[in-house]
């Protein structure tokens, strides 16, 4: 089952469930978040909550997507209470790409990237009930940085690069008692600045403060152990680069449970009512193949296991010519 959020032709919000080719509005639920809160209060899952509400009218989801009426599959009415975070070096092919970006002059010296990757291989999948090694972790911003499917990903004027990262994201809601609930998974574009990151690994935090997109749909239930999709860049409607990407625990050096623990172990991230979108990493980047994107290029991520394709055009903001003016009171 997939869940999404749309604007109806009349401009009203609605939550939509889809199985196969059939998509229907969920009666009485204008947002995924309120639907999930109701399911938590009732003590059952999302699927049971949807079934209990009966069948609403059918929706042409593909048409809604083409018309720009599909929203993020999970959001928050106050963007400050939606957190975009992620982990890197979690996939079995990710170390080679990162290592080439941070290679040291001495070829015998292991880079910090390789050390982190090796730690994940050796301790990222602990036995059930045990805590494994902590992964790399980063913050991308709050809901102000969350771009809806089809919306532009804006690269700031000071950025040195604007590169896609095709990933799986976990979507979470914190209940009133502080318990985190995973609602599902979505394909995502964890947009980053790889040139800034390559300049100095300590600039990773700067390189990640960029918008991101996820959806259009959320998979309700477990993530398949093997997930395969395709990441492409289109220029003028033509594909200029395309490559498959792999995810799921069979292709990862960390278990999902371990990555989730090391995020939600912080009480800061267990605040009642907050929404979290956590990106699990990738091993596939067009940047690694020497691709440089341009204004108007479109990033397209296709992963049938996670729903309809995710597309976002690139919008390059003008170069920043002067420092930000800080006013004094």
C-alpha positions as CSV (number, residue, x, y, z in Angstrom):
1,X,0.0,0.0,0.0
2,X,1.1,3.5,-0.8
3,X,0.0,6.8,0.8
4,X,0.3,10.3,-0.6
5,X,-1.1,13.8,-0.1
6,X,-2.7,15.9,-2.8
7,X,-4.6,19.0,-3.4
8,X,-8.0,18.3,-5.0
9,X,-9.0,20.2,-8.1
10,X,-10.9,22.5,-5.7
11,X,-7.6,23.2,-3.8
12,X,-8.4,21.2,-0.7
13,X,-5.9,18.9,0.9
14,X,-6.6,15.1,1.0
15,X,-4.8,11.9,1.8
16,X,-4.8,9.2,-0.8
17,X,-4.1,5.4,-0.5
18,X,-3.2,3.3,-3.5
19,X,-3.0,-0.4,-4.2
20,X,-2.1,-1.4,-7.7
21,X,-3.9,0.9,-10.2
22,X,-6.6,2.0,-7.7
23,X,-6.1,5.2,-5.8
24,X,-8.8,6.6,-3.4
25,X,-9.1,9.4,-1.0
26,X,-9.0,8.4,2.7
27,X,-12.3,9.8,4.2
28,X,-11.8,12.3,7.1
29,X,-8.0,12.6,6.8
30,X,-6.7,15.7,5.2
31,X,-3.1,14.9,6.2
32,X,-1.0,11.7,6.6
33,X,0.1,13.1,10.0
34,X,-3.4,13.3,11.4
35,X,-4.2,9.9,10.0
36,X,-1.1,8.4,11.8
37,X,-2.0,10.2,15.0
38,X,-5.5,8.6,14.9
39,X,-3.9,5.2,14.2
40,X,-1.6,5.5,17.2
41,X,-4.5,6.6,19.4
42,X,-6.5,3.6,18.3
43,X,-3.7,1.2,18.9
44,X,-3.4,-0.2,15.4
45,X,-1.5,0.4,12.1
46,X,-2.1,2.7,9.2
47,X,-3.6,0.0,7.0
48,X,-6.2,-0.8,9.7
49,X,-7.0,2.9,10.2
50,X,-7.5,3.3,6.5
51,X,-9.7,0.3,6.3
52,X,-11.8,1.5,9.2
53,X,-12.7,4.7,7.4
54,X,-14.2,3.1,4.3
55,X,-13.6,3.9,0.7
56,X,-13.5,7.5,-0.6
57,X,-13.8,8.7,-4.2
58,X,-11.2,7.5,-6.7
59,X,-8.3,9.7,-7.7
60,X,-6.2,9.9,-10.9
61,X,-2.9,10.2,-9.1
62,X,-0.8,10.4,-12.3
63,X,-2.9,13.3,-13.5
64,X,-2.6,15.0,-10.1
65,X,1.2,14.6,-10.3
66,X,1.3,16.0,-13.8
67,X,-0.8,19.0,-12.7
68,X,1.5,19.7,-9.7
69,X,-1.1,18.8,-7.1
70,X,0.8,16.1,-5.3
71,X,2.4,17.2,-2.0
72,X,5.0,15.6,0.1
73,X,3.7,12.3,1.4
74,X,4.3,13.4,5.0
75,X,4.7,17.0,6.3
76,X,4.0,19.1,9.4
77,X,1.8,22.3,9.6
78,X,4.7,24.0,11.3
79,X,7.8,23.5,9.1
80,X,10.1,24.0,12.1
81,X,8.8,20.7,13.5
82,X,9.9,18.7,10.5
83,X,13.5,17.5,10.6
84,X,15.5,16.5,7.5
85,X,18.5,14.4,8.5
86,X,20.6,11.6,7.0
87,X,23.5,9.2,7.2
88,X,26.3,8.5,4.8
89,X,28.8,5.7,4.0
90,X,26.0,3.2,4.7
91,X,25.9,1.4,1.3
92,X,28.3,-1.2,0.1
93,X,29.5,0.9,-2.9
94,X,29.5,4.2,-1.1
95,X,33.1,4.2,0.3
96,X,34.8,4.2,-3.1
97,X,33.0,7.3,-4.3
98,X,33.6,9.1,-1.0
99,X,37.2,7.9,-0.7
100,X,38.0,9.4,-4.2
101,X,36.7,12.7,-3.0
102,X,38.8,12.7,0.2
103,X,41.9,10.7,-0.8
104,X,45.0,11.8,1.1
105,X,48.4,12.3,-0.5
106,X,49.8,9.2,1.1
107,X,48.1,6.3,-0.7
108,X,48.9,4.0,2.3
109,X,46.9,6.2,4.7
110,X,43.3,5.2,5.1
111,X,41.0,8.2,4.8
112,X,38.5,9.0,7.4
113,X,35.8,8.0,5.0
114,X,37.3,4.5,4.6
115,X,37.7,4.2,8.4
116,X,34.0,5.1,8.9
117,X,32.9,2.7,6.2
118,X,35.0,-0.1,7.7
119,X,33.5,0.5,11.1
120,X,30.0,0.1,9.5
121,X,31.1,-3.2,7.8
122,X,32.4,-4.6,11.1
123,X,29.7,-3.3,13.5
124,X,26.8,-1.7,11.6
125,X,24.5,-4.8,11.7
126,X,24.5,-5.9,15.4
127,X,22.4,-8.8,16.7
128,X,18.8,-8.0,17.5
129,X,18.6,-6.2,20.8
130,X,22.2,-5.0,20.6
131,X,23.6,-1.5,19.7
132,X,26.0,-1.3,16.8
133,X,28.6,1.3,15.8
134,X,27.2,4.8,15.2
135,X,27.2,6.0,11.5
136,X,28.1,9.3,10.0
137,X,25.2,11.7,10.6
138,X,24.1,15.1,9.2
139,X,21.3,17.6,9.3
140,X,19.8,19.1,6.2
141,X,17.4,21.5,7.7
142,X,13.7,21.7,8.6
143,X,10.5,21.7,6.6
144,X,11.6,24.9,4.9
145,X,14.1,22.8,2.9
146,X,11.5,20.1,1.9
147,X,10.6,20.5,-1.7
148,X,7.4,18.8,-3.0
149,X,7.5,16.4,-5.9
150,X,7.9,18.4,-9.1
151,X,9.0,21.5,-7.3
152,X,12.4,23.0,-7.9
153,X,15.5,22.2,-5.9
154,X,17.2,25.5,-5.5
155,X,21.0,25.6,-5.3
156,X,22.1,28.7,-3.4
157,X,24.2,31.4,-5.1
158,X,27.3,30.5,-3.1
159,X,27.2,26.8,-3.9
160,X,30.0,25.2,-5.9
161,X,27.9,22.2,-7.1
162,X,24.3,21.0,-7.3
163,X,24.2,17.2,-7.2
164,X,21.5,14.6,-6.8
165,X,21.7,11.7,-4.4
166,X,19.0,9.0,-5.0
167,X,18.1,7.4,-1.7
168,X,15.5,5.7,0.4
169,X,14.2,7.8,3.3
170,X,12.4,6.7,6.4
171,X,9.4,8.8,7.4
172,X,8.6,9.1,11.1
173,X,6.2,10.7,13.6
174,X,6.8,11.1,17.3
175,X,3.7,10.2,19.4
176,X,2.4,12.3,22.3
177,X,4.4,10.1,24.7
178,X,7.7,10.6,22.9
179,X,7.7,7.3,21.1
180,X,9.0,7.4,17.5
181,X,6.8,5.6,14.9
182,X,8.0,4.7,11.4
183,X,5.1,5.4,9.0
184,X,6.9,4.1,5.9
185,X,9.5,4.7,3.3
186,X,9.9,7.0,0.3
187,X,12.3,7.4,-2.6
188,X,14.2,10.7,-2.1
189,X,16.7,13.1,-3.6
190,X,19.1,14.1,-0.9
191,X,20.5,17.1,-2.9
192,X,24.1,18.1,-1.9
193,X,27.1,20.2,-2.9
194,X,29.9,17.7,-3.6
195,X,32.5,20.2,-4.6
196,X,32.3,22.0,-1.3
197,X,32.4,18.6,0.5
198,X,35.5,17.6,-1.5
199,X,37.3,20.8,-0.6
200,X,37.5,19.8,3.1
201,X,35.7,17.0,4.9
202,X,34.9,19.4,7.7
203,X,32.7,21.3,5.2
204,X,30.3,18.3,5.0
205,X,27.8,20.1,7.2
206,X,27.8,23.1,4.8
207,X,27.4,20.8,1.8
208,X,24.3,19.2,3.2
209,X,22.4,22.4,4.0
210,X,20.4,22.2,0.8
211,X,16.8,21.4,-0.1
212,X,15.6,17.8,-0.6
213,X,12.6,16.1,-2.0
214,X,10.9,12.8,-1.2
215,X,7.8,10.9,-2.5
216,X,5.5,11.3,-4.3
217,X,4.3,8.3,-2.4
218,X,5.1,6.6,0.9
219,X,5.4,2.8,1.1
220,X,3.4,1.6,4.1
221,X,5.0,-1.5,5.6
222,X,8.5,-3.0,5.5
223,X,11.2,-2.0,3.1
224,X,12.3,-4.8,0.8
225,X,15.8,-6.2,1.6
226,X,16.8,-5.5,-2.0
227,X,15.7,-2.2,-3.6
228,X,16.7,-1.2,-7.1
229,X,15.9,2.0,-8.9
230,X,17.2,4.3,-11.5
231,X,18.6,7.9,-11.2
232,X,18.6,10.1,-14.3
233,X,19.3,13.7,-15.3
234,X,17.3,15.2,-18.2
235,X,18.4,18.3,-20.2
236,X,15.9,19.7,-22.6
237,X,13.8,16.6,-22.2
238,X,16.6,14.2,-23.1
239,X,18.5,11.9,-20.7
240,X,22.1,13.0,-20.4
241,X,23.0,10.6,-17.6
242,X,21.3,7.6,-16.1
243,X,22.5,4.9,-13.7
244,X,20.9,2.2,-11.5
245,X,21.1,2.5,-7.7
246,X,20.7,-0.1,-5.0
247,X,19.4,0.1,-1.5
248,X,17.7,-2.0,1.2
249,X,19.6,-3.9,3.9
250,X,21.1,-6.5,1.5
251,X,23.1,-3.6,-0.1
252,X,23.9,-1.7,3.1
253,X,26.6,-1.9,5.7
254,X,24.2,-0.8,8.5
255,X,20.9,-2.2,9.5
256,X,17.9,0.1,9.4
257,X,17.4,-0.5,13.1
258,X,20.9,0.6,13.9
259,X,20.6,3.8,11.9
260,X,17.3,4.5,13.5
261,X,18.6,4.0,17.0
262,X,21.5,6.3,16.5
263,X,19.2,9.1,15.3
264,X,16.4,8.7,17.9
265,X,18.7,8.0,20.8
266,X,18.8,11.8,21.2
267,X,15.9,13.1,23.3
268,X,16.0,16.2,21.0
269,X,14.6,14.0,18.3
270,X,11.8,12.5,20.4
271,X,9.7,15.6,20.9
272,X,5.9,14.9,20.7
273,X,4.3,15.7,17.4
274,X,7.5,16.2,15.4
275,X,8.0,14.7,12.0
276,X,11.4,13.2,10.8
277,X,12.6,12.4,7.3
278,X,15.8,10.4,7.6
279,X,17.9,9.7,4.4
280,X,19.7,6.3,4.5
281,X,22.5,7.0,2.0
282,X,23.5,6.0,-1.5
283,X,26.4,4.8,-3.6
284,X,25.3,6.4,-6.9
285,X,26.2,10.0,-7.8
286,X,26.4,11.7,-11.2
287,X,29.1,13.8,-9.7
288,X,31.3,10.8,-9.5
289,X,31.0,10.4,-13.3
290,X,32.0,14.0,-13.9
291,X,28.5,15.3,-14.7
292,X,27.9,19.0,-14.0
293,X,24.3,20.0,-14.0
294,X,22.8,23.2,-15.4
295,X,19.9,25.5,-14.7
296,X,16.7,23.8,-15.8
297,X,18.1,20.2,-15.7
298,X,15.6,17.7,-14.2
299,X,16.5,15.0,-11.7
300,X,14.4,11.9,-12.0
301,X,14.4,9.0,-9.6
302,X,12.5,5.9,-10.5
303,X,12.0,3.1,-8.0
304,X,8.7,1.1,-8.6
305,X,8.9,-0.5,-5.1
306,X,8.5,2.9,-3.6
307,X,5.8,4.3,-5.9
308,X,5.5,6.8,-8.7
309,X,8.7,8.5,-10.0
310,X,10.1,11.6,-8.3
311,X,11.2,14.5,-10.5
312,X,12.6,17.9,-9.6
313,X,14.1,20.6,-11.8
314,X,17.2,22.4,-10.8
315,X,16.9,26.2,-10.0
316,X,20.3,27.9,-9.6
317,X,20.0,31.1,-7.5
318,X,22.0,34.1,-8.5
319,X,25.6,34.4,-7.3
320,X,25.8,36.0,-3.9
321,X,27.9,39.2,-4.4
322,X,27.9,40.6,-0.9
323,X,27.9,39.3,2.7
324,X,24.6,39.0,4.5
325,X,23.8,42.2,6.4
326,X,23.2,41.8,10.1
327,X,21.3,44.6,11.7
328,X,21.9,45.6,15.3
329,X,19.1,46.5,17.8
